[in-house]
Structure formats: structure tokens, C-alpha cells
Amino acid sequence: MESALSRLRRLQHELNDLFRRTFGPDPFGVDFDTERWERWMPPADLYRQGDEWIARIDLPEVNPEEVTLSIIDNHLVIQGERKPPGEYKIDEALLQECSYGPFERVITLPSPPPEDRLRTHYHQGVLYVTLPAPEAGGKRIDIQSDEPSDRRSRAA
């Protein structure tokens, strides 16, 4: 005889399949798969504060010593793993909304930062990476044309 928990899990899988068939994978930014162990992506913010960029990455229950940071061109790459509590067994879960497993988060920065000026801080499950912001502004670049200047002014 099938247990109540097994019936609920079967019903949940059937409903997940119905949502996938109806709305496609990850509708509305929600993954209806209960086996989410390998797809966790920590949420992140990137904002300017004065003359610095701050990347804020939520890493609850992640050991900061097991997180790897690297800079590749103008990308900040954060890798690690969020492990489930030792007593947690997915096949005995009635509800599973928390995601676990390895992750890789890539944040595109406005420009490649000088790695020697990068600072990190981990506080209450949040990783902060502080980088110098590039100078604001830029240089105007004139567009060269083969057309005579009087023809260009009429087109404008």
C-alpha cells in the first residue's frame, strides 16, 4: 500500500509535469522541479557606492572557506556549494523550496578591475566584493565618412 507521503510526492510530480507541459521550463522564473540540487544560483546585486563597485552575493549556509572567487577579463566568477543540513533527506521531504548543490555565478563588470585592489568581506551569509569603479566619462569618437559634409548635413 502506498504511503500518504508517497502519494503527495507523486501528486507533486504530476502537477510539476503539468506546469512544464503547459508553461514550458522555468515559467515565470520558477523551476517546478523538486530535484533542484544542481541548479542553485545565489542572488546577487552589483551597485556603485562612491568610487567603488560593490557586488553583494547571498550565500546562506555556505562556508566562505569553500567559495572560490576569480576575475576573468571583466567577469567576477563565484563558485562553491551549498550543502544540505546533515539530517536532511530529500526523499523524506514533504516540501522542498530551498536549493542545494554546487553553483557558479558570473557577474559582468563594467570593465576589468585591478585584482590587487579587490576586497572581500563575508557577513551573516552575504559575500561582499568591493572593486574600484573606473573613471566616469569617456572619449567622443568622430565617425569618418566618405560623403561630402554638405550631403551629411542635409541627411540630418
C-alpha positions, 0 to 999 in steps of 0.5 A, a space after each residue: 500500500 502506498 504511503 500518504 507521503 508517497 502519494 503527495 510526492 507523486 501528486 507533486 510530480 504530476 502537477 510539476 509535469 503539468 506546469 512544464 507541459 503547459 508553461 514550458 521550463 522555468 515559467 515565470 522564473 520558477 523551476 517546478 522541479 523538486 530535484 533542484 540540487 544542481 541548479 542553485 544560483 545565489 542572488 546577487 546585486 552589483 551597485 556603485 557606492 562612491 568610487 567603488 563597485 560593490 557586488 553583494 552575493 547571498 550565500 546562506 549556509 555556505 562556508 566562505 572557506 569553500 567559495 572560490 572567487 576569480 576575475 576573468 577579463 571583466 567577469 567576477 566568477 563565484 563558485 562553491 556549494 551549498 550543502 544540505 543540513 546533515 539530517 536532511 533527506 530529500 526523499 523524506 521531504 514533504 516540501 522542498 523550496 530551498 536549493 542545494 548543490 554546487 553553483 557558479 555565478 558570473 557577474 559582468 563588470 563594467 570593465 576589468 578591475 585591478 585584482 590587487 585592489 579587490 576586497 572581500 568581506 563575508 557577513 551573516 551569509 552575504 559575500 561582499 566584493 568591493 572593486 574600484 569603479 573606473 573613471 566616469 566619462 569617456 572619449 567622443 569618437 568622430 565617425 569618418 565618412 566618405 560623403 561630402 559634409 554638405 550631403 551629411 548635413 542635409 541627411 540630418 
